[in-house]
């Protein structure tokens, strides 16, 4: 063996010895974390060493329903307080911690801690069981639905389905030309979605098509235009229109479609609104301009398709969330508790008396029969009687209710509300008549102080028709005389600031004459005009 070969053998042997020594102090390659994510693996290893059952349970709840995380905030806070109470040292420096009183306090605190812990754990477990049970029991109605996506690919089965869709659109959309429908349905750039009937007797016939949507997708612009949407007349009002649209949204989300856009006539606007379409187009105009067809008399509508939502499971998700919320509410609600009838109410109704010596009503004084005060109490209106009877219920007065509040909520209050509403309607109608007159143009809006800076130096109480309308809607006028006084104030302000013979003075004179006649006709007397002349 030559010297060079001997040296090479020795080098190899030395390298093997070094590798063996290194291998003894290093873990196997299978145990090494991948170089791409060392941090996450380190966290995972630490989590395996110190498992946290509460976090695992919370994450399971969040996977089932994300809203559980917010609703369980009270329980998590209680658990945190329990943990802090267990690990934090006592703050009481007194040495008498072993006294019976201190021992009793510690026992009570420990019992409260245990009760809160058990309550929080039970709530979480119950929420978990309810959510899991709801998810297991939920069945997707779309799983049993027969539907197909078809286009003109030359196959006989596809052509049969397209002919059925063409017949459906022609029947349900009579205003559309049949040649136009056939051209779009059989266009190779258009795609059709159809819901099929389960009845084998109608297979490969026009009656097999329950409903369909024909649309054209523009993948490079991430939107699609809906050309036709119809449901067979014998299957309408059964939810097939919503199922069609949900299936289309699911297909769009899977194929990268971000928006659906269509032109809807007056009969279809309501349907598309229910399916999430809106009249305002948020998609940039450059993405669809020149690609879609414009229809006379149609309203463009758009729907955004969220890529992470399975639209075929939206009813199940809403039902699961509703069940979860109702379950959480039922744990704290007391609406299911039925109390015994009020004995004082029953006795009062049987005797015909509202206030007795045992149950006095605040606001009413019990006086002997035959006195004038008793006669006044008996002559109370029915609304006051109902208010007094309600106030005699135990707990009503303690809650802060007064006789005036209950009277307002009873018949008398309703009558006052009706009168207030009638007055508001009458004053608004009068104001509209005044605004329609040709001489009312200077009084419609407040005076522009940039044009007449010294106006407020002359007129200390400005008023205009728009300000009066705001006051009427805010129920600031208690009578027609108050509104009439403001109108006369507006006339006097105009006469005070403007000179005789000016157009503003003529408008003020005409307004004064018209307002007096208007209020005299409404009231049937001249007292309103007289009151205005004095102001």
Protein Blocks (a to p, Z undefined) as FASTA:
>chain_A
ZZklmmmmmmmmmmmmmmmmmmmmpccfklpccfklmmlmmmmmmmmmmccfklmmmmmm
mmmomklmmmmmmmmmmmmmmmmmmmpccfbfbfklmbmklmmmmmmmmmmmmmmmmmmm
mmmmmmmmmmmmmmmmpccfklmpccdddddehpaklmmmmmmmmmmmmmmmmmbcfklm
mmmmmpmkbccdddddfblklgoiaklpmbdcdddddfknopacdfbdcddfklgonopm
mmmmmmmmmmmmmnopabdcddddfklmmmmmmnopafbdfbdfklmgokaccdehiacd
dddddfkbcfklmmmmmmmmmmmmmmmmmmmpcklpccdddfklmmmmmnopabdfklcc
ehiacddehiaklmmmmmpcfklmmmmmmmmpghjlmnopafklmmmmmmmlmmmmmmmm
mmmmmmmmmmmmmmmpmklmmmmpccdfklmmmlmmmmmbgcdfklmmmmmmnopafbfk
lmmmmmmmmmmmmmmmpcghiaklmmmmmmmmmmmmmmmmmnopaklmmmmmmZZ
